[in-house]
Amino acid sequence: MQVIQSIQNKIYEIRGERVMLDFDLAALYEVETKVLNQAVKRNIKRFPNDFMFRLTSSEWNSMRSQFVTAYSETKSGKQNMPSQIVTASQNKRNTNVTPYAFTEQGVAMLSGYFKQR
């Protein structure tokens, strides 16, 4: 039950779509974000716009500010939202490159790819 809750906490609504971000999916599949994104690029024809899209800088900055707020509130004891904190792997992320957001269809496509490995 805790695993399901953890996954549900990593589903966001962006542009009217329920999505998961590349780094959360990479953690779920136990691969580096770079590996996940390389797999997508090698199979880009399988990921049309309704399967995934890259966040705009403003969307990503807005989400990051929400993560920081959630982390600050958790540390001060006001609220417990550890799943909303950007993972340590994001410390290495190129700040000029925003994450990919995968819709339900995109997540299903990735799931099929990483199950085969």
N, C-alpha and C positions, 0 to 999 in steps of 0.2 A: 504493500500500500504506500509506503514511503517513497519508493521509486516512482510510482505513478504520480504522486504529488510533486516530486522533484521535476519530472518532465512537464507536468502541467504548468509549473511556475516558470518554465522557459518558453512558453508560447505567448507571443505578443500579437497585438492587433496593430498592423501598419498598413496604411492605404486601404483600409477596409478589409484586409485579408488577415487571417490567422496564420502566423508564420513562426518558424524557429530560425535562429541565427546560426551562421556557419560554425562559429566557435563552440556553441552549445551542442550542435550535432556532432562535431568532431569529438568532443568529450564523451558523448553518448556512445559513439562507435569506437572509442578508445584509439583514436588516431590524432595526429597533429592537424591543426586547422589548415596548414599548408598542404598536407597530403589530401585532405578532403577537397580543397579548392583545385588542386591539380587534377584530381579524378574528374571533377566537373568540367574543367577546361578540355580534357581529353575526350569527353563525351558530350560536348556542348550542344549537339543537335538533339539530345534527349532532354534538354532543359530549356524549353521555350519560356517566354516571359510570364506565362501563367503558372509556371513551376518555380521560378525564382527571379529575383531582381536584386540589384545592388542598392543599398540604402543611400540616400543623398547625404551630404555632409550635415545638413541641418537636422535630418531625422536621427542620424547617429549621435550628433552632439546633444540633442534633446534626450535621447535614451541614456547616454553616458551620464548626464546630469541627474537623471532619475536614479541611476545605479549608485552614484555618490551619495545622494540624499538618503537612499535606503540604507546604505552602509553606515552613514553617520547616525541615523536614527537607531540602528541596531546597536552600535557601540555605546550610545547614550542610554540604552535600555528602554527606549520608548516603543520600539517596534522590532519584531524579529522577522527579517526578510532576507536570510542569507543566500537564498537561491537567486535573488535579484542582483547580486554583486557580480561585476565583470570578473571573469576568472583570471588567474595569474598569467595564463598563456597570452592574454591580451596585452600584457606589458611589452611584449616583443612586436606587436602588430605595427606595421607601417601606418602612421597616423594620417597619411594622405590617401590611404585605401580604406574604404568603408566595407563593412561586412556584407555578405550576401544574406538575403532573407529567403527562406524556402517555404513555399506553400505546402499544403497537405500532399499534393501530387508530387512535388519536388522531394519531400521527405520520403515518400513511398519509393520513388526512383532511387534515392540514395540508399535506402534500406536494402533494396534488392541488390545493389552494387556491393555493399559492404558485407552482406550475408554470404556472397559467393567467395569472398576472400578467405 
